[in-house]
Amino acid sequence: MINKVLILVFMLVLGCSSLSKNMVKSGDFTVSGGRSKTLEWEQNLEFVRFSWFQELTLLFDVMFVEVGKDDPFQNWFSDFEKEEISKCDEFLVVLSYSLDPDKISHKLFQSEMKDNGFSKMEIPTFRSSMRTHPDYEGLSLKNYHVGGFCRKTAREETVISFPGFLSQKIEF
């Protein structure tokens, strides 16, 4: 019996020791269906997601998606936004969250994107549509920034590097 208790305590201590590290988790995120004016569609908007943690605290979270030319979510962009996006070789819609700007800020993220050849682009019409989607409220995204990033010349890779964390290669 004592051996089992010692093994359990050892496993708990060993398991908790990994919580004191900075880590990055990746995954995906889906917005289900959409509406715009007289149109309604069931297709999903599939984001790639990266989350930077310090111990169990989410410091920074970012989700990327490329909205294809034939994607029904194009209806969330204004004509002006579509015109500006057409000048990009690559265009990403990005949702980002920062808990503490002294650790990982939106400005630091924008700087990393700039180092990868992207420039920030405002997409107010898309942002409004995103913020009124039922999933936005249901998934507690009200503290997320919604914006776009344009890259005029396509590259093979995008790498995000935050201090104290391993660099992350982002694939869209």
N, CA, C and O of each residue as an XYZ file, in Angstrom:
688
protein
N       0.816     -1.196      0.000
C       0.000      0.000      0.000
C       0.863      1.266      0.000
O       0.589      2.208     -0.743
N       1.891      1.282      0.825
C       2.772      2.448      0.891
C       3.473      2.658     -0.447
O       3.674      3.796     -0.871
N       3.847      1.562     -1.115
C       4.485      1.675     -2.430
C       3.554      2.341     -3.436
O       3.997      3.166     -4.236
N       2.291      1.998     -3.406
C       1.325      2.596     -4.328
C       1.171      4.088     -4.060
O       1.085      4.882     -4.998
N       1.135      4.472     -2.792
C       1.018      5.883     -2.432
C       2.256      6.639     -2.883
O       2.143      7.740     -3.421
N       3.448      6.062     -2.671
C       4.690      6.706     -3.100
C       4.738      6.865     -4.615
O       5.164      7.903     -5.120
N       4.311      5.858     -5.325
C       4.279      5.932     -6.792
C       3.311      7.021     -7.239
O       3.615      7.791     -8.150
N       2.146      7.085     -6.599
C       1.160      8.112     -6.941
C       1.709      9.510     -6.667
O       1.562     10.402     -7.502
N       2.335      9.709     -5.520
C       2.925     11.011     -5.186
C       4.022     11.357     -6.184
O       4.100     12.496     -6.644
N       4.860     10.401     -6.522
C       5.932     10.624     -7.499
C       5.360     11.037     -8.850
O       5.870     11.960     -9.485
N       4.315     10.364     -9.288
C       3.699     10.694    -10.575
C       3.094     12.096    -10.544
O       3.197     12.835    -11.523
N       2.472     12.462     -9.441
C       1.891     13.802     -9.332
C       2.973     14.876     -9.369
O       2.825     15.889    -10.052
N       4.065     14.652     -8.630
C       5.160     15.620     -8.624
C       5.788     15.717    -10.005
O       6.058     16.817    -10.487
N       6.020     14.588    -10.640
C       6.600     14.582    -11.982
C       5.667     15.265    -12.976
O       6.123     16.032    -13.824
N       4.376     14.997    -12.882
C       3.404     15.619    -13.783
C       3.314     17.114    -13.586
O       3.216     17.856    -14.563
N       3.345     17.576    -12.349
C       3.247     19.001    -12.063
C       4.520     19.751    -12.422
O       4.478     20.956    -12.670
N       5.644     19.059    -12.453
C       6.893     19.753    -12.785
C       6.895     20.256    -14.218
O       7.568     21.240    -14.524
N       6.153     19.597    -15.105
C       6.108     20.047    -16.496
C       5.211     21.274    -16.665
O       5.198     21.888    -17.732
N       4.453     21.638    -15.609
C       3.562     22.781    -15.704
C       4.299     24.105    -15.537
O       3.724     25.168    -15.771
N       5.559     24.050    -15.138
C       6.302     25.281    -14.913
C       7.031     25.746    -16.165
O       7.915     26.599    -16.082
N       6.681     25.211    -17.301
C       7.372     25.536    -18.544
C       6.490     26.367    -19.453
O       5.262     26.341    -19.364
N       7.156     27.110    -20.333
C       6.441     27.780    -21.408
C       6.195     26.755    -22.505
O       7.090     25.988    -22.859
N       5.006     26.744    -23.029
C       4.690     25.774    -24.082
C       3.742     26.390    -25.100
O       3.041     27.366    -24.831
N       3.750     25.780    -26.282
C       2.871     26.202    -27.360
C       2.061     24.986    -27.787
O       2.605     23.903    -28.005
N       0.778     25.181    -27.899
C      -0.117     24.124    -28.376
C      -0.716     24.573    -29.701
O      -0.984     25.757    -29.905
N      -0.920     23.627    -30.586
C      -1.544     23.961    -31.870
C      -2.761     23.076    -32.088
O      -2.885     21.997    -31.508
N      -3.639     23.554    -32.924
C      -4.849     22.803    -33.221
C      -5.641     23.519    -34.294
O      -5.079     24.218    -35.136
N      -6.934     23.341    -34.258
C      -7.791     24.024    -35.227
C      -9.002     24.593    -34.510
O      -9.252     24.319    -33.336
N      -9.731     25.381    -35.249
C     -10.872     26.103    -34.701
C     -11.854     26.309    -35.852
O     -11.445     26.676    -36.953
N     -13.118     26.081    -35.613
C     -14.114     26.135    -36.682
C     -15.244     27.103    -36.357
O     -15.782     27.108    -35.250
N     -15.587     27.916    -37.338
C     -16.796     28.734    -37.292
C     -17.774     28.055    -38.245
O     -17.473     27.852    -39.421
N     -18.936     27.710    -37.728
C     -19.899     26.912    -38.483
C     -20.901     27.776    -39.233
O     -21.698     28.495    -38.630
N     -20.847     27.695    -40.559
C     -21.818     28.375    -41.398
C     -21.780     29.882    -41.286
O     -21.018     30.442    -40.498
N     -22.604     30.529    -42.078
C     -22.660     31.980    -42.042
C     -23.837     32.535    -42.802
O     -24.560     31.818    -43.493
N     -24.010     33.854    -42.653
C     -25.077     34.586    -43.347
C     -24.560     35.941    -43.759
O     -23.711     36.534    -43.094
N     -25.086     36.421    -44.868
C     -24.799     37.779    -45.322
C     -25.937     38.231    -46.221
O     -26.203     37.630    -47.262
N     -26.588     39.275    -45.812
C     -27.726     39.828    -46.557
C     -28.747     38.743    -46.829
O     -29.396     38.273    -45.895
N     -28.912     38.323    -48.089
C     -29.927     37.317    -48.423
C     -29.339     35.911    -48.549
O     -30.061     34.967    -48.869
N     -28.038     35.765    -48.300
C     -27.367     34.470    -48.457
C     -27.166     33.784    -47.112
O     -26.948     34.432    -46.088
N     -27.243     32.466    -47.139
C     -26.941     31.656    -45.981
C     -26.205     30.410    -46.464
O     -26.566     29.837    -47.492
N     -25.163     29.982    -45.723
C     -24.392     28.821    -46.155
C     -24.022     27.976    -44.943
O     -23.994     28.456    -43.810
N     -23.737     26.696    -45.215
C     -23.395     25.752    -44.160
C     -21.898     25.454    -44.099
O     -21.440     24.831    -43.142
N     -21.128     25.883    -45.097
C     -19.692     25.625    -45.085
C     -19.069     26.238    -43.833
O     -19.572     27.218    -43.284
N     -17.972     25.641    -43.400
C     -17.284     26.105    -42.198
C     -16.059     26.939    -42.555
O     -15.480     26.792    -43.632
N     -15.687     27.796    -41.651
C     -14.454     28.565    -41.747
C     -13.473     27.870    -40.806
O     -13.648     27.902    -39.588
N     -12.434     27.239    -41.377
C     -11.507     26.392    -40.617
C     -10.216     27.150    -40.332
O      -9.424     27.392    -41.243
N     -10.003     27.521    -39.081
C      -8.813     28.246    -38.650
C      -7.735     27.278    -38.166
O      -8.044     26.214    -37.630
N      -6.472     27.653    -38.359
C      -5.337     27.001    -37.712
C      -5.069     27.814    -36.453
O      -5.054     29.045    -36.498
N      -4.856     27.130    -35.326
C      -4.755     27.822    -34.043
C      -3.430     27.510    -33.345
O      -2.977     26.366    -33.328
N      -2.818     28.550    -32.768
C      -1.622     28.402    -31.942
C      -1.851     29.155    -30.636
O      -2.318     30.294    -30.631
N      -1.511     28.492    -29.521
C      -1.729     29.067    -28.200
C      -0.442     28.982    -27.397
O       0.149     27.910    -27.269
N      -0.009     30.123    -26.854
C       1.210     30.209    -26.057
C       0.816     30.253    -24.583
O       0.067     31.131    -24.154
N       1.335     29.287    -23.812
C       1.008     29.163    -22.393
C       2.253     29.372    -21.542
O       3.356     28.980    -21.926
N       2.064     29.991    -20.388
C       3.064     30.004    -19.341
C       2.422     29.248    -18.189
O       1.467     29.718    -17.571
N       2.962     28.072    -17.914
C       2.343     27.114    -17.022
C       0.946     26.810    -17.571
O       0.828     26.322    -18.695
N      -0.094     27.082    -16.820
C      -1.449     26.813    -17.326
C      -2.170     28.078    -17.772
O      -3.372     28.048    -18.035
N      -1.444     29.185    -17.857
C      -2.050     30.458    -18.203
C      -1.869     30.735    -19.696
O      -0.752     30.723    -20.213
N      -2.981     30.983    -20.370
C      -2.940     31.336    -21.789
C      -2.466     32.784    -21.918
O      -3.174     33.712    -21.526
N      -1.255     32.972    -22.474
C      -0.716     34.317    -22.661
C      -1.143     34.929    -23.981
O      -1.495     36.107    -24.045
N      -1.110     34.117    -25.045
C      -1.428     34.636    -26.375
C      -2.050     33.509    -27.184
O      -1.609     32.361    -27.125
N      -3.072     33.857    -27.934
C      -3.788     32.886    -28.760
C      -4.005     33.516    -30.120
O      -4.405     34.677    -30.210
N      -3.745     32.769    -31.177
C      -3.948     33.311    -32.516
C      -4.516     32.227    -33.428
O      -4.127     31.061    -33.366
N      -5.448     32.655    -34.275
C      -6.075     31.759    -35.247
C      -5.965     32.388    -36.628
O      -6.261     33.570    -36.807
N      -5.538     31.592    -37.602
C      -5.325     32.048    -38.975
C      -6.244     31.293    -39.924
O      -6.498     30.103    -39.735
N      -6.741     31.985    -40.944
C      -7.468     31.305    -42.012
C      -7.300     32.092    -43.308
O      -7.312     33.322    -43.309
N      -7.146     31.367    -44.403
C      -7.188     31.969    -45.735
C      -8.602     31.763    -46.258
O      -9.094     30.635    -46.294
N      -9.248     32.830    -46.656
C     -10.603     32.736    -47.197
C     -10.457     32.698    -48.715
O     -10.103     33.700    -49.337
N     -10.731     31.540    -49.304
C     -10.576     31.349    -50.745
C     -11.515     32.225    -51.562
O     -12.540     32.693    -51.066
N     -11.149     32.437    -52.819
C     -11.937     33.313    -53.698
C     -13.361     32.812    -53.914
O     -14.277     33.609    -54.120
N     -13.550     31.485    -53.867
C     -14.879     30.916    -54.060
C     -15.567     30.570    -52.737
O     -16.658     29.999    -52.728
N     -14.933     30.915    -51.644
C     -15.467     30.613    -50.321
C     -16.659     31.531    -50.037
O     -16.577     32.734    -50.286
N     -17.770     30.983    -49.518
C     -18.926     31.845    -49.231
C     -18.633     32.916    -48.180
O     -19.346     33.918    -48.115
N     -17.601     32.727    -47.357
C     -17.248     33.740    -46.363
C     -16.682     34.998    -47.020
O     -16.484     36.008    -46.345
N     -16.422     34.951    -48.320
C     -16.053     36.165    -49.069
C     -17.166     37.206    -48.958
O     -16.917     38.407    -49.063
N     -18.392     36.736    -48.745
C     -19.533     37.647    -48.626
C     -19.439     38.531    -47.388
O     -20.166     39.518    -47.281
N     -18.566     38.197    -46.464
C     -18.384     39.016    -45.263
C     -17.463     40.208    -45.515
O     -17.377     41.102    -44.674
N     -16.779     40.237    -46.647
C     -15.909     41.365    -46.988
C     -16.683     42.401    -47.795
O     -17.548     42.048    -48.598
N     -16.376     43.670    -47.585
C     -16.947     44.732    -48.420
C     -16.250     44.708    -49.781
O     -15.212     44.066    -49.943
N     -16.824     45.408    -50.751
C     -16.186     45.495    -52.071
C     -14.796     46.110    -51.960
O     -13.865     45.660    -52.627
N     -14.648     47.133    -51.125
C     -13.338     47.758    -50.943
C     -12.336     46.771    -50.339
O     -11.189     46.698    -50.779
N     -12.774     46.011    -49.328
C     -11.892     45.009    -48.721
C     -11.474     43.976    -49.759
O     -10.302     43.604    -49.819
N     -12.411     43.507    -50.573
C     -12.088     42.525    -51.614
C     -11.080     43.092    -52.611
O     -10.167     42.393    -53.050
N     -11.253     44.349    -52.958
C     -10.326     44.995    -53.893
C      -8.910     45.051    -53.304
O      -7.934     44.764    -53.997
N      -8.807     45.417    -52.036
C      -7.493     45.475    -51.377
C      -6.886     44.076    -51.227
O      -5.683     43.899    -51.416
N      -7.704     43.099    -50.894
C      -7.235     41.719    -50.741
C      -6.728     41.177    -52.073
O      -5.777     40.396    -52.098
N      -7.347     41.576    -53.173
C      -6.926     41.081    -54.493
C      -5.498     41.496    -54.837
O      -4.891     40.908    -55.731
N      -4.955     42.487    -54.151
C      -3.575     42.935    -54.372
C      -2.557     42.074    -53.620
O      -1.351     42.273    -53.764
N      -3.034     41.126    -52.827
C      -2.166     40.284    -52.002
C      -1.951     38.929    -52.668
O      -2.878     38.358    -53.243
N      -0.725     38.419    -52.587
C      -0.486     37.029    -52.985
C      -1.050     36.085    -51.940
O      -1.570     35.017    -52.261
N      -0.939     36.498    -50.676
C      -1.505     35.735    -49.567
C      -2.247     36.705    -48.665
O      -1.756     37.794    -48.367
N      -3.429     36.301    -48.235
C      -4.190     37.117    -47.297
C      -4.746     36.217    -46.206
O      -5.339     35.176    -46.490
N      -4.552     36.622    -44.961
C      -5.020     35.848    -43.818
C      -5.979     36.668    -42.969
O      -5.736     37.845    -42.702
N      -7.056     36.047    -42.552
C      -7.888     36.605    -41.497
C      -7.315     36.047    -40.200
O      -7.055     34.849    -40.088
N      -7.122     36.930    -39.223
C      -6.479     36.539    -37.971
C      -7.328     36.984    -36.793
O      -7.760     38.135    -36.721
N      -7.561     36.059    -35.871
C      -8.165     36.356    -34.575
C      -7.054     36.201    -33.555
O      -6.387     35.167    -33.525
N      -6.840     37.211    -32.713
C      -5.752     37.119    -31.740
C      -6.183     37.663    -30.388
O      -6.995     38.582    -30.285
N      -5.609     37.061    -29.359
C      -5.905     37.411    -27.968
C      -4.599     37.527    -27.209
O      -3.716     36.682    -27.353
N      -4.470     38.565    -26.403
C      -3.308     38.742    -25.545
C      -3.784     38.979    -24.114
O      -4.570     39.890    -23.856
N      -3.301     38.155    -23.191
C      -3.660     38.335    -21.785
C      -2.884     39.489    -21.171
O      -3.451     40.314    -20.455
N      -1.573     39.547    -21.453
C      -0.701     40.516    -20.802
C       0.258     41.108    -21.829
O       1.202     40.437    -22.246
N       0.032     42.359    -22.245
C       0.898     42.957    -23.264
C       2.351     43.119    -22.824
O       3.220     43.365    -23.660
N       2.626     42.987    -21.536
C       4.012     43.038    -21.076
C       4.752     41.729    -21.366
O       5.981     41.682    -21.307
N       4.005     40.672    -21.678
C       4.635     39.372    -21.977
C       4.594     39.097    -23.476
O       5.641     39.000    -24.115
N       3.400     38.970    -24.040
C       3.245     38.819    -25.494
C       2.111     39.754    -25.902
O       0.961     39.554    -25.511
N       2.436     40.760    -26.680
C       1.448     41.770    -27.056
C       1.010     41.596    -28.506
O       1.637     40.873    -29.280
N      -0.069     42.268    -28.852
C      -0.508     42.291    -30.248
C       0.548     42.972    -31.114
O       0.767     42.571    -32.257
N       1.198     43.995    -30.577
C       2.252     44.678    -31.340
C       3.428     43.757    -31.614
O       4.004     43.794    -32.702
N       3.791     42.934    -30.644
C       4.872     41.962    -30.865
C       4.470     40.969    -31.949
O       5.274     40.637    -32.820
N       3.227     40.496    -31.897
C       2.728     39.580    -32.937
C       2.760     40.263    -34.306
O       3.200     39.661    -35.286
N       2.301     41.506    -34.380
C       2.315     42.233    -35.655
C       3.738     42.396    -36.170
O       3.972     42.319    -37.376
N       4.681     42.617    -35.278
C       6.088     42.717    -35.659
C       6.593     41.396    -36.234
O       7.330     41.386    -37.220
N       6.202     40.300    -35.629
C       6.581     38.974    -36.150
C       5.979     38.755    -37.542
O       6.644     38.227    -38.434
N       4.732     39.158    -37.719
C       4.097     39.015    -39.034
C       4.810     39.894    -40.057
O       5.010     39.480    -41.199
N       5.192     41.100    -39.657
C       5.926     41.995    -40.548
C       7.263     41.374    -40.957
O       7.662     41.469    -42.118
N       7.953     40.740    -40.009
C       9.209     40.059    -40.314
C       9.020     38.928    -41.318
O       9.970     38.527    -41.991
N       7.808     38.420    -41.419
C       7.477     37.361    -42.378
C       6.880     37.918    -43.670
O       6.368     37.161    -44.495
N       6.945     39.241    -43.847
C       6.503     39.859    -45.088
C       5.047     40.284    -45.135
O       4.555     40.682    -46.191
N       4.352     40.207    -44.014
C       2.938     40.577    -43.975
C       2.773     42.019    -43.501
O       3.573     42.517    -42.710
N       1.738     42.674    -43.988
C       1.346     43.975    -43.452
C      -0.085     43.853    -42.929
O      -0.909     43.130    -43.490
N      -0.358     44.568    -41.855
C      -1.680     44.520    -41.235
C      -2.691     45.242    -42.108
O      -2.386     46.279    -42.697
N      -3.876     44.700    -42.188
C      -4.949     45.299    -42.985
C      -6.228     45.287    -42.155
O      -6.606     44.263    -41.587
N      -6.874     46.423    -42.096
C      -8.158     46.500    -41.396
C      -9.258     45.925    -42.284
O      -9.310     46.197    -43.483
N     -10.128     45.134    -41.684
C     -11.254     44.534    -42.412
C     -12.533     44.731    -41.577
O     -13.079     43.770    -41.035
N     -13.001     45.982    -41.481
C     -14.124     46.276    -40.576
C     -15.428     45.559    -40.922
O     -16.174     45.183    -40.018
N     -15.714     45.363    -42.186
C     -16.967     44.690    -42.552
C     -16.906     43.218    -42.167
O     -17.859     42.677    -41.605
N     -15.777     42.568    -42.471
C     -15.600     41.174    -42.074
C     -15.651     41.072    -40.550
O     -16.310     40.184    -40.009
N     -14.955     41.980    -39.855
C     -14.915     41.968    -38.390
C     -16.334     42.048    -37.816
O     -16.667     41.317    -36.883
N     -17.167     42.932    -38.369
C     -18.551     43.063    -37.885
C     -19.335     41.775    -38.089
O     -20.082     41.351    -37.207
N     -19.167     41.157    -39.244
C     -19.862     39.889    -39.505
C     -19.383     38.806    -38.559
O     -20.179     38.016    -38.052
N     -18.080     38.771    -38.323
C     -17.512     37.770    -37.416
C     -18.046     37.970    -35.997
O     -18.414     37.007    -35.325
N     -18.084     39.213    -35.553
C     -18.508     39.502    -34.179
C     -19.995     39.253    -33.941
O     -20.410     39.068    -32.797
N     -20.796     39.244    -34.991
C     -22.224     38.978    -34.820
C     -22.585     37.520    -35.084
O     -23.747     37.135    -34.956
N     -21.596     36.708    -35.451
C     -21.843     35.278    -35.665
C     -22.093     34.607    -34.309
O     -21.405     34.920    -33.337
N     -23.061     33.694    -34.229
C     -23.363     33.036    -32.949
C     -22.155     32.334    -32.311
O     -22.047     32.296    -31.085
N     -21.250     31.784    -33.120
C     -20.072     31.105    -32.566
C     -19.139     32.079    -31.860
O     -18.440     31.694    -30.923
N     -19.119     33.314    -32.292
C     -18.208     34.306    -31.704
C     -18.533     34.516    -30.231
O     -17.642     34.519    -29.382
N     -19.793     34.689    -29.945
C     -20.228     34.864    -28.556
C     -20.188     33.532    -27.814
O     -19.737     33.462    -26.671
N     -20.659     32.483    -28.468
C     -20.725     31.169    -27.836
C     -19.364     30.610    -27.454
O     -19.260     29.835    -26.503
N     -18.332     30.987    -28.172
C     -16.982     30.502    -27.890
C     -16.134     31.533    -27.149
O     -14.911     31.417    -27.084
N     -16.798     32.535    -26.597
C     -16.148     33.566    -25.763
C     -14.983     34.246    -26.476
O     -13.873     34.294    -25.947
N     -15.230     34.765    -27.661
C     -14.187     35.420    -28.451
C     -14.240     36.940    -28.369
O     -13.553     37.618    -29.132
N     -15.037     37.485    -27.464
C     -15.220     38.939    -27.438
C     -13.938     39.701    -27.141
O     -13.848     40.882    -27.474
N     -12.942     39.067    -26.524
C     -11.674     39.735    -26.239
C     -10.626     39.531    -27.333
O      -9.466     39.905    -27.160
N     -11.029     38.945    -28.449
C     -10.113     38.691    -29.560
C     -10.149     39.847    -30.555
O     -11.211     40.404    -30.833
N      -9.001     40.196    -31.078
C      -8.918     41.168    -32.172
C      -9.173     40.423    -33.474
O      -8.716     39.293    -33.645
N      -9.890     41.042    -34.380
C     -10.139     40.470    -35.703
C      -9.507     41.404    -36.729
O      -9.833     42.590    -36.783
N      -8.614     40.872    -37.532
C      -7.947     41.701    -38.535
C      -7.437     40.854    -39.687
O      -7.638     39.640    -39.730
N      -6.781     41.514    -40.605
C      -6.228     40.825    -41.759
C      -4.746     41.097    -41.895
O      -4.233     42.096    -41.390
N      -4.060     40.194    -42.586
C      -2.645     40.365    -42.903
C      -2.433     40.008    -44.362
O      -2.850     38.949    -44.833
N      -1.770     40.922    -45.069
C      -1.547     40.799    -46.503
C      -0.058     40.603    -46.760
O       0.777     41.305    -46.189
N       0.269     39.641    -47.624
C       1.646     39.462    -48.061
C       1.632     39.540    -49.582
O       0.970     38.748    -50.253
N       2.375     40.509    -50.113
C       2.382     40.770    -51.563
C       3.156     39.709    -52.329
O       2.866     39.453    -53.498
N       4.146     39.084    -51.676
C       4.949     38.052    -52.328
C       4.860     36.779    -51.498
O       5.229     36.774    -50.324
N       4.373     35.705    -52.102
C       4.211     34.444    -51.376
C       5.566     33.893    -50.951
O       6.559     34.025    -51.667
N       5.589     33.278    -49.783
C       6.782     32.613    -49.258
C       6.422     31.175    -48.915
O       5.251     30.809    -48.812
N       7.464     30.374    -48.741
C       7.222     28.973    -48.420
C       6.813     28.771    -46.970
O       6.058     27.848    -46.662
N       7.307     29.631    -46.069
C       6.971     29.407    -44.669
C       6.794     30.716    -43.909
O       7.276     31.776    -44.309
N       6.083     30.591    -42.802
C       5.889     31.684    -41.862
C       6.283     31.150    -40.496
O       5.806     30.099    -40.069
N       7.162     31.883    -39.809
C       7.646     31.450    -38.498
C       7.380     32.562    -37.485
O       7.739     33.719    -37.705
N       6.752     32.196    -36.386
C       6.478     33.134    -35.295
C       7.394     32.774    -34.128
O       7.431     31.627    -33.682
N       8.132     33.772    -33.641
C       9.068     33.562    -32.523
C       8.795     34.581    -31.423
O       8.975     35.782    -31.619
N       8.362     34.097    -30.278
C       8.165     34.944    -29.113
C       9.250     34.625    -28.084
O       9.645     33.467    -27.949
N       9.737     35.633    -27.357
C      10.783     35.400    -26.351
C      10.356     34.350    -25.317
O       9.247     34.392    -24.784
N      11.269     33.409    -25.049
C      11.011     32.378    -24.053
C      10.255     31.170    -24.564
O       9.972     30.252    -23.795
N       9.918     31.148    -25.858
C       9.166     30.047    -26.439
C       9.890     29.523    -27.672
O      10.658     30.248    -28.304
N       9.643     28.264    -28.009
C      10.171     27.716    -29.249
C       9.472     28.377    -30.435
O       8.274     28.656    -30.376
N      10.209     28.625    -31.498
C       9.632     29.192    -32.718
C       8.596     28.227    -33.288
O       8.724     27.007    -33.181
N       7.560     28.817    -33.901
C       6.487     28.003    -34.476
C       6.356     28.257    -35.964
O       6.163     29.393    -36.398
N       6.463     27.190    -36.743
C       6.237     27.290    -38.188
C       4.731     27.194    -38.405
O       4.089     26.225    -37.998
N       4.185     28.212    -39.051
C       2.743     28.291    -39.269
C       2.457     27.844    -40.694
O       2.990     28.413    -41.646
N       1.621     26.834    -40.840
C       1.221     26.358    -42.166
C      -0.274     26.569    -42.323
O      -1.065     26.194    -41.457
N      -0.646     27.176    -43.445
C      -2.047     27.504    -43.684
C      -2.683     26.508    -44.618
O      -3.867     26.627    -44.934
